[in-house]
Amino acid sequence: MDLVKITAFIVALCTSIGLFLFSYFETIRICNQTGKVYGEGMVFGFSLALFFALMANELSS
């Protein structure tokens, strides 16, 4: 693999891990609230994390 592909893989993998962690902590924050809650951050973060995980998987092969 060339340097650009390896760099893109590492960036996609780190972004995916970071977004999964963001979604995890956003979910914990939402679960501890009472009343009306908004889960856009959790849904947006999880879907982006899944996208970057799939992209990292494609770049690794």
Secondary structure, DSSP 8 states (H G I E B T S, - for coil): --HHHHHHHHHHHHHHHHHHHHHHHHHHHHHT--S----HHHHHHHHHHHHHHHHHHHHH-
